[in-house]
Amino acid sequence: MNSRFKLVVVTSSTFLVVLLLLGAVMGQSASPEEPYRHLSVYSEVLSRIKSEYVEEPDIKNVTLGAMNGLLESVDPFASYLSADQYKQFLKQQDTKKAGVGLMLSRKFGYVGVVNSIPGSAAAKAGLGTGDMLESIGGIATRDMPLAYAEQLLQGDPGTSVEITALRVRKPEPQKITLARAITVYPSVTSKLLPDTIGLIQIPALDASKLKEIRTHVDTMLKQGAKKLILDLRNTGIGKPEDGVAVANLFLDKGLITYVSGQKVKRQDFTAIAEKAEYKTQPIVIITNRGTANGAEIVASALLEAKRAEVVGERTYGDAAIRRAITMDDGAAVILSVAKYYSPSGKAIQDTGVTPSILMTDAEAFADTEEDSPELPEQPRKEKEEDLLLKKAIEVLTKAKTGSPAPEVAAKPAERVEPVKPITTVK
């Protein structure tokens, strides 16, 4: 399929999506036949492509492209799997496969990178938020179901997979070989900074990290910390419920989040006073475009409760309940059936969390000569200044002990729109 035909497919897919969404909105007041009228328009467009395009198109590929275009526009985390693909998907769910440490999403019809787990093969290759995978194992990712891309990245420990990546600020595609390994989530770390500030770095927020966070906060307090910084940059691991538990450590009352969907009854998650072990220390949270899922629950809850300031970039936008819905022919659609919302009613999946102090994370754009798949992940150079951390410290030093930090005006930063992820790590 040449590039011009791909463009036609994408355009027709987008057209179909607009028609369907318009039909859904108008359908509330229009006749039951209204949505089908819009579908007939798409059928006519498809017929014109088949009869008028410069060459005979592969209708199967056109239909698949339209399907994926529809799903990506409505729900960027969704996947359509054929009957055979879905069988393989279920089979891999029952076995613990090794991966390369990538969190994936859909972007512009391709497979995008939400983030990579520190220490993983993907991180050592320098893959990060905003990069896109052009191919996996020699198979083009254009219109590839996201769940199928995850399957291709998985395999037995010790094996490898070759990908072609389109890197941020590097226009030429790069071929990278990634070794598969069982995913190991990095541990929580902490450090006592000047001005009685305790820095808690949380690279992952899975269920096992709650105890680690408590241990590190207790250690900082024993060492004299009176104020806290929660560094949630690139924290994409962790379910929304894990975020609720962490947020409750710092909130003794109020709504933390709620989940709701068309067929999922609203469920509120309210802070329990007995679980709020750290309810007085001033807090600043640092985020970037790699902050996702459970970490976004923490950031939105503490920010909207005026319990903390948030410094950094708008977060990725990923907090939902996803399910596989089977079709009559054995195929399946995996999509979000309910979204998590901030206390004020913002769907985190749609809007992410906008910090009270917007700043660009320069670390996310750092391109060095050492950034190579053949070399290990490079540590942060001491000479490089962490501007987000510096701002967080500045905010806290101006805060009064025992009360939330005051809002500090900051020059709006240049923004880079994030892609939207699916939470599975591969």
BELBEL-V234151 format. One record per residue. OMEGA is omega in degrees with one decimal (999 if undefined). Layout:
# BELBEL-V234151
OMEGA
OMEGA
This chain:
# BELBEL-V234151
-177.7
-173.6
-179.6
179.5
176.6
179.1
177.6
-179.7
-178.9
-179.4
179.7
178.0
179.5
178.9
178.3
-179.1
179.8
180.0
-179.0
179.6
176.7
178.9
180.0
-179.8
-178.3
-176.7
-179.3
-178.6
-177.6
-179.4
179.4
-178.0
-173.6
179.5
-178.9
176.4
178.2
178.0
179.0
176.0
178.5
179.2
179.1
177.5
179.9
179.1
179.3
177.2
-177.1
-174.7
-172.5
-176.9
-172.9
178.7
-178.4
-178.0
173.7
-173.9
178.9
178.5
177.3
-179.8
179.2
178.0
178.4
179.5
-179.4
176.1
177.2
-176.9
-178.0
-179.2
179.8
-176.9
-176.2
177.0
-172.5
175.7
170.5
-179.3
174.7
-178.8
179.7
178.9
-179.0
175.9
178.6
178.0
179.6
-179.9
-178.9
177.5
-177.5
-179.9
-179.7
-179.2
175.5
179.6
-178.5
175.2
179.8
168.3
-168.7
176.9
174.0
178.2
178.2
178.4
179.6
175.4
-178.5
-179.8
173.0
-179.0
173.9
-176.9
178.6
179.5
-178.8
177.9
179.8
179.1
179.4
177.2
177.6
178.9
-177.8
-175.8
177.6
176.5
178.2
177.8
-179.5
177.4
176.6
-179.0
179.2
179.9
-179.4
-177.6
179.2
-179.2
177.2
175.1
-177.1
-179.9
178.2
175.9
178.2
178.2
-178.6
-179.5
-178.9
177.9
179.7
177.7
179.1
176.4
-178.1
178.1
178.8
177.2
169.5
-173.5
170.7
-171.5
174.7
177.8
174.2
-170.1
-176.1
177.5
-180.0
174.4
-176.2
175.7
-177.1
177.8
178.6
178.9
175.7
-176.1
174.8
-178.3
-179.2
-177.4
173.8
176.7
179.6
-178.8
177.4
-179.9
175.3
179.9
176.3
179.2
176.9
179.6
178.5
-179.7
-173.4
-177.0
177.9
-174.1
176.9
-172.5
-177.0
-174.3
-179.0
179.6
178.9
180.0
179.0
-179.6
-178.1
177.0
177.9
179.4
179.3
179.9
178.3
179.4
174.2
180.0
177.0
179.6
-174.3
169.7
175.3
-179.4
-177.9
178.0
179.4
176.9
-178.3
178.8
177.9
-179.2
179.0
-179.7
174.7
176.3
177.5
-179.1
179.8
179.3
-178.6
176.4
-174.1
179.3
-179.5
178.6
174.9
-179.7
177.5
178.0
170.7
-179.5
-177.6
178.0
-178.0
178.6
178.0
-178.3
-179.1
176.0
179.6
174.0
-175.3
-180.0
176.6
-172.3
-176.7
-178.5
-178.5
-176.5
-175.8
-170.9
-177.6
-175.7
173.9
-174.7
167.9
177.8
177.1
179.6
168.8
-175.2
177.3
176.9
-173.9
171.1
-175.4
179.4
177.9
175.2
179.2
-176.0
-177.3
-177.7
-177.6
179.0
-175.9
174.5
-176.9
177.9
-178.5
167.8
176.7
-178.4
175.4
-176.2
174.1
-175.3
-170.8
-177.9
-179.7
175.2
-175.2
171.4
-177.3
-179.1
174.9
179.7
-174.0
178.4
-178.4
-177.7
179.7
175.5
-178.6
172.7
176.0
-177.1
179.8
178.5
176.6
-179.9
172.6
-176.3
172.9
-179.9
-178.8
175.8
177.4
177.6
-175.3
179.3
-176.6
-170.9
-172.5
177.2
179.1
-178.4
175.0
176.2
-176.2
175.8
177.6
176.3
-177.3
-179.3
-177.3
-178.6
-175.2
176.0
-178.5
178.0
-179.1
-177.6
-173.4
179.9
-178.8
-175.9
178.1
179.6
-175.5
177.0
178.2
179.9
-177.1
-176.5
179.7
-176.4
177.4
-174.1
179.8
177.2
178.8
178.5
178.6
178.4
179.4
179.8
-177.8
-178.7
177.2
-177.9
175.9
-179.8
176.5
178.6
-179.2
-179.9
179.3
179.3
-179.2
-179.0
178.6
179.0
-180.0
-176.8
174.0
-173.9
171.3
-176.0
-179.9
170.6
-177.7
-168.4
161.1
-166.3
-177.6
179.4
-178.4
999
